[in-house]
Amino acid sequence: MPDLPPRLGLDQLRAQAGDRATFARVHGFADWAALEREVERREVFNSCDPQRLLALLAEHPGLATAPMEHWCDHPEGAEPVGYLTMLRFDARRLGLAPIPSGTGAMVGTLLDAGAPADGRPGAVETPLMTAASYGDGEVARVLIERGADLDAIAAPSAGGVPGGTALAHAAVFGMTDVLDLLVAAGARIGNLGEAAAAGDVSGFDLADPAEPERVAALRLAAGHERLAVIDELLAAGTPVDGMDAGGSTALHEAAYNGRPRSVRHLLDRGADPDRRDATHGSTPLGWCRHQHTNLGESPGHDEVEAVLAGHE
């Protein structure tokens, strides 16, 4: 059964369909009206038009919570709120230009229509975790204001940070703006790495953790440009070129996240720009270029590339 292509819009759908009833059944829908509603819903989401969404939900309120079905890029179905938490990050993949704005208002409209702020029961992660992973601070703020559980944990089978909170997701994926929102809202900091990412390790005795834990914390501090924490960890004896369990250094992390201040700070403290990670055999500059390609325009990565290229 062929799934729908992600850029399919209503005009294109109507132009493609011959026998509409057959076309709908071939794509897994009970009838043409159901197919048309589903395509319109995604078109409305991609356009980030709250007024159009309100009109659609007034006629079909169940679309606020029903999973998005039969799309080739979401074969298991996407929850409406969850889809919007990823939309700005996915915009380049979807070919959306300009990048959608107003995702927070769209999510607020869905919540008003009955979508749960913490997602469906049994999901591997909550919408707030997804927003933290994908860096949509606008959506994260709306979810926090609507009472999303700050300290919920992802399932062990989750693909992002298994067993981690939304704050842990923001820390690991380098989403500093969302991390700061969560800290301000009172999210719990569970370990030294999360504290380093948040920029305050005063609650931890840095002489106590084993070196691998301090190395992991150094990477997170570098990835979020927490320069004072970098110095505290180095003063506690953390090796500036220490490799974490994945075989990369703090300089790799700073370069990957496009953090020029961290890159300069680490280089000034003796970090080796030619150190290759254990998994890909790539330098920090290679990590920067790889992520720059994924993201497209990024002034931070431009600056990091210039700094590191000068050390080749």
N, C-alpha and C positions, 0 to 999 in steps of 0.2 A: 504494500500500500504506500504510494508515494506521499511524502510529507511536503508541506508547503515551504517555498523559499522565503528567507527572512525579509526580503525587500518587497514582497508582494503587497500591492495596494488595491483599493477597491476598483479603480479604473482599469488597472491591468487585469484583475480577476475577471471583470465583466467582459473584457475584450477577449480573454482566452477561452472562456467557457462556451462550449457548443450546446450540447444537451445539459442544461444546468443541473438537473436532478442526478444524472449519471456522473457528472463532474464532481458533485459534492460527495456522492457515495464512494467514488474512487479514492478520494482524499480522506475518507474516514468519518464523514459527517452524515447525520441522519437526513438532512435535506439542504437545499440551497440557502434557505434563510439562516440556518445555523452556521454554515460556512461563511456567508456574507458578514454575519455578526462578529465572527472570530477575526476575520481580516480587518474589519473596521476597528475592532478593539485595539489590535496591534498598531494600526495606522494612527489612532488617536494617542496611544502611549508614545509612539515615536515622535509625534508632533508636539507633545507636552502642551496640550490645549485643555485646560481644566473646564472651560465652558462646554466644549464638545464632549468631554468625558461626563459632565453632569447630565447633559442631554441623553447620552447613551445609557447611563445608569438609571435615569428616570424611566426609561422604557424597558430596560433589562437589568434590574438591580443585582441579579445573581452574577453578573460579569465582574463585580467587585471582588469576588472570592473564588470563582470557578477557575481551575487551572487552565492555562493557555495550552491548547492541544494541537497536535499534528503539525508542528513546526520542525523543520529539519535541524535547526540549531538548538532546539530544546526538546529532544525526543521523549524525555520523561515528563514533560510538562513543566511550565514555570508558573509559580504563584504570581498574581498581578503585582503585589507590592515588591516581591523579590525581583521581578523583571525590571521594575523602575529603579531599584537600588543599583542595578548594574548598567543602566542605559547610557549614562554619560561616559563610562569607561568603554562600553561596547560600541560607541558611536562610530569610531573609525572603522571597526570591522564591518559594521552595518552600512557604511557609506553615507552616514547622515551628516549633512552640512547645512548650516553650522551645527556645532555640537549642541544638543538640546539643553535648554535651561528651564528652570521651573519644575524640576523633578520633585522637590519638596512639596510644592502645592498639589501636584498630582497624587502623591502618596497621601497627603492630608485629605484629599477628596475621597480616596478609596477607604481610608479609615473612617471617615464620616459615614460612608455607605455600609460599614459593617466589617471591613477587613480587619483581622486581629493584628495588633501592633507587634505581637511576638510570633506571628506566623501560625501555620497550622500545627496542631499537636502531632508530635512524632517526627517533625522535620529535623534534618541533621544540623541545621543552624537557623538562627532567627534572622529576620530582616536587618536588625541592627548589626549583627555580625557581618552580614553581606555588605551593608553600607560601609562598615569599617574596613573590610577587605578591599573594596573597590574605590574607597576614598570619596564618597559623596557626602560631604559635610552637611549639605542642605537637607538631604533625606535623614541623616543621622539626627540632626537637630529636631526635626518634626517627630521622629519616633521617640526621642527622649522626652520631648514635651508631652507626648501622648501616653507616657507611662510605660514604655518598653522596659523590660527587665534588664538592668545594666549588668547584672552578674550571672545571667543565664550562661550555661556552658554548652559548647557544641558536642554532638555525639562522637563517640570514639571512631566512627566510620566517616566523619566529615572530611572533606578533601582539603579544607583550608588549614585550620589549626585544631586538630582533634582535641576535644576536652578543654578548649580555650574559650575565654570570654570575648565579648566584643572588643575590649581593650587589648587583649592579647592579639586579636586579628589586626587591629590598627598598628600595634607595635611591630609585628612580624612583617607586615606588608608595607611598612614605611609611610603610613598615612597620618602624618603628624597633626594636621588640622582636626581630624576626627578624634585622634588620641587626646588632644587637648580639650575638646568638647566633653569627652567621657570623663576625664579627670575632674573637670570643673563641675560636672553633674554628680560627682561622688562615686564613680565606679571604683571598685576595689582593685588595688595593686597587689598582685599575688606573689611576686618573686623579684629577685634582683634585676633580671633582664627587663621586666616591665617597668620597674622603677627607673632604670637607666634610660629607657625609651621616653619616659615621662619627664626626665630631667631632674630628678630628686632622689638620691640614694642615701639621704641622711638617716633613714630608718634601718639601714643595714650596716653591720660591722664588716668592712671590706677585708679585714684580716682573716675572716672566718671562712668564706666560700672557697672551694677548691678552684684551681686555676681554670679548668674548662668552663665553669660557671661565670667567672669574671671575664674570660675571653668572649663568651656569648653576649654578656652585658656590654662589653666594649663595642661589639659590632652594632648592637641596637642603639647605643648612644651616638655612634658615628652616623648611623642611618637616619637619625632624627636631628642631627646637628646640636647635640647637647654637649657643648665644648667643655664646660666646667666638669661634667661627669666623666668625660674622656680623661681629663687630667687627674681626677680623683682615682680612677681605676688604674691609670699608669703609675701614679704615686704609690699605689698599694702593691705594685710589683707585677701587674698584668703586662705580658709582652705585647708590644705595639704590633708585631707581626704574627701574633698567635692565631692559629687556625681553629675554627670551631669544628663541630662534628661533621659538617659538610665539606670541610677542607678549604674554607675561604677566610680572608682577614677582614678587619674593620675597614681597611682602605677599599677592598672590593665592595663592601656594603655601601659605603659612602658614595663611591663612584656609580654604582648601580642605581642608587636613589637620586643621583644628580644633586649632591650636597657639596657645593664648592668650598664652603667654610670648613666643613669637616675634612675634606681632602687636603686643603692647605695646612690645617691644624695637625693632622697626622703626619704629613710630610715633614713639617717643621720639627716633629718629635721623633723623626728617624724611620718612619714607615718606608718599606721598600716598594717602589712603584713597579718593579719588575717581578715581584713575587707572583707565581702562578698558582691558581687554585688546584686542588687535588682532583676535582671531578672533571673539569673541562680543559684544564691546562691553559687557562686564560689569565691575562694580567687584569688589574683594575681598569685600565683603559679599554680592554676588550669587553669587560662587563658593562662599562658605561655605554659603549657604542651599540652593544646588543640591545640594551633597554631603550636607548635613544631611538633606534629603528622601530621598536615596538610602539613607542609613544608618539612619534612624530615630533612636532615642534615642542621644544623644552629648553628654555633659557638656562636652567640649571645644568642640564647635560651639556649644552654648548660650552659653558664656562669650565666644567670639569674636564671636558675633552681638551680644551686649550691648556689647562694647567698640566694635565698628565702628559700630553703630547710634548710639552716642553722638557719632560724628564726622560724621553726615549733616548 
